[in-house]
Amino acid sequence: MADWRDLADARLDDLYARVPAMPGCDGRCHLSCGPVEMSPRERGRIREAGITITPAAEAVALLPAFTCDALTPDNRCAVYGRRPMICRLWGAVEAMRCPFGCEPEGGYLTAAEGAELLRESLAAGGAEVPGGPSALPAGLRRSRTDGAVAAHG
């Protein structure tokens, strides 16, 4: 019988597959890596890779000096294959375009599509997800570079 983590991982992987690829990304988006919320399972997957991500509420207190715990010295994501949905959506959602010109393969997701993927990933990963607006919260459209927090509402 499958463990709950296996079931959650399978569902998360299905959801992640719905996010368009970002071919040609050169990683300059590391400037946008800041405090993010994620589901308990997404956090666990990252922890299984040996990285502990500072919870968003704690990381916010460290702004503007905070950088994601998963960034390597050369500013690449050490857990790229395990990154949470919110990180995958960056650059792939029309309202969260890459400021460096990278574009998703096949076109952008709408804000509503991005919000739904985020809601579904949080639920699949064991987070309590209240009902809410179908648009991405404004905080998702700002990065650490402009002084705001990239987190879900």
C-alpha positions as CSV (number, residue, x, y, z in Angstrom):
1,M,0.0,0.0,0.0
2,A,1.3,3.5,-0.9
3,D,2.4,5.8,1.9
4,W,0.6,9.2,2.0
5,R,3.9,10.9,1.0
6,D,4.0,8.8,-2.2
7,L,0.4,9.7,-3.0
8,A,1.0,13.4,-2.3
9,D,4.2,13.3,-4.4
10,A,2.4,11.8,-7.3
11,R,-0.3,14.4,-7.2
12,L,2.2,17.2,-6.8
13,D,4.2,15.9,-9.7
14,D,1.0,15.8,-11.9
15,L,0.3,19.4,-10.9
16,Y,3.9,20.5,-11.6
17,A,3.7,19.0,-15.0
18,R,1.0,21.5,-15.9
19,V,3.4,24.5,-15.5
20,P,5.0,25.4,-18.8
21,A,8.7,24.9,-19.1
22,M,11.0,27.9,-19.2
23,P,13.6,27.1,-21.9
24,G,16.6,29.4,-22.0
25,C,16.3,30.5,-18.4
26,D,19.7,31.7,-17.3
27,G,18.9,32.0,-13.6
28,R,19.0,35.7,-13.2
29,C,15.6,35.3,-11.5
30,H,17.4,34.4,-8.2
31,L,16.9,38.1,-7.4
32,S,13.2,37.2,-6.9
33,C,13.9,34.3,-4.5
34,G,12.5,35.4,-1.2
35,P,10.2,34.2,1.5
36,V,7.6,31.8,0.2
37,E,4.8,29.6,1.6
38,M,4.6,26.0,0.6
39,S,2.7,22.9,1.7
40,P,4.1,20.6,4.4
41,R,4.9,18.0,1.8
42,E,6.7,20.4,-0.4
43,R,8.8,21.5,2.6
44,G,9.4,17.8,3.5
45,R,10.6,17.0,0.0
46,I,13.1,19.9,0.2
47,R,14.2,18.8,3.6
48,E,14.8,15.2,2.3
49,A,17.3,16.8,-0.1
50,G,19.2,18.2,2.8
51,I,17.9,21.8,2.7
52,T,15.8,23.5,5.4
53,I,13.9,26.5,4.1
54,T,13.3,29.3,6.6
55,P,9.5,29.6,7.1
56,A,8.1,32.6,5.4
57,A,7.0,34.3,8.6
58,E,10.6,34.2,10.0
59,A,12.2,35.1,6.6
60,V,10.1,38.2,6.3
61,A,11.6,39.6,9.4
62,L,15.0,39.2,7.7
63,L,14.1,41.3,4.6
64,P,15.7,42.8,2.7
65,A,18.8,40.7,3.5
66,F,17.1,37.4,3.3
67,T,17.9,35.1,0.4
68,C,16.4,31.6,-0.1
69,D,18.2,28.9,1.8
70,A,18.2,26.8,-1.4
71,L,20.3,29.2,-3.4
72,T,23.9,28.0,-4.1
73,P,26.9,30.3,-4.0
74,D,26.5,30.7,-7.8
75,N,22.8,31.7,-7.3
76,R,21.3,28.5,-8.7
77,C,18.5,26.5,-7.0
78,A,19.9,23.5,-5.1
79,V,16.5,21.9,-5.1
80,Y,15.3,22.9,-8.5
81,G,13.7,19.5,-9.2
82,R,11.9,19.7,-5.8
83,R,11.0,23.4,-5.7
84,P,7.5,24.2,-4.6
85,M,4.7,25.3,-6.9
86,I,5.1,29.0,-6.1
87,C,8.6,28.9,-7.4
88,R,7.6,27.0,-10.5
89,L,4.9,29.5,-11.3
90,W,7.4,32.4,-11.3
91,G,7.8,33.5,-14.9
92,A,5.1,31.1,-16.1
93,V,2.1,33.2,-15.0
94,E,1.2,36.3,-17.0
95,A,1.0,38.4,-13.8
96,M,4.4,37.0,-12.7
97,R,6.5,37.5,-15.8
98,C,10.3,37.1,-15.6
99,P,11.8,40.6,-15.6
100,F,14.7,39.4,-17.7
101,G,12.6,38.3,-20.7
102,C,12.4,34.5,-20.2
103,E,9.1,33.2,-21.6
104,P,7.3,30.0,-20.9
105,E,7.1,27.3,-23.6
106,G,3.6,27.4,-25.1
107,G,2.6,30.7,-23.5
108,Y,1.7,32.1,-20.1
109,L,-0.7,30.7,-17.7
110,T,-3.5,33.1,-16.7
111,A,-3.6,34.4,-13.1
112,A,-6.7,32.2,-12.5
113,E,-4.8,29.1,-13.8
114,G,-1.8,30.0,-11.6
115,A,-4.0,30.5,-8.5
116,E,-5.7,27.2,-9.1
117,L,-2.5,25.3,-9.5
118,L,-1.2,26.9,-6.3
119,R,-4.4,26.1,-4.4
120,E,-4.3,22.5,-5.6
121,S,-0.6,22.0,-4.8
122,L,-1.1,23.4,-1.3
123,A,-4.0,21.0,-0.7
124,A,-2.2,18.0,-2.3
125,G,0.7,18.7,0.0
126,G,-1.3,18.8,3.2
127,A,-1.8,22.5,3.7
128,E,-5.2,23.9,4.9
129,V,-6.5,25.9,1.9
130,P,-9.3,28.3,2.6
131,G,-11.6,29.3,-0.3
132,G,-10.6,32.6,-1.8
133,P,-10.4,34.7,-4.8
134,S,-9.5,33.0,-8.1
135,A,-6.8,35.6,-9.0
136,L,-3.3,35.5,-7.7
137,P,-2.7,37.7,-4.7
138,A,-0.9,40.9,-5.5
139,G,2.1,39.7,-3.4
140,L,2.8,37.1,-5.9
141,R,3.6,39.7,-8.5
142,R,6.3,41.4,-6.5
143,S,9.8,40.3,-5.9
144,R,12.4,40.8,-3.2
145,T,14.0,43.3,-5.5
146,D,11.1,45.8,-5.1
147,G,10.7,45.3,-1.4
148,A,7.7,43.1,-1.3
149,V,7.3,39.4,-0.3
150,A,6.6,36.6,-2.8
151,A,4.1,34.5,-0.8
152,H,0.5,33.4,-1.2
153,G,-2.3,35.0,0.6
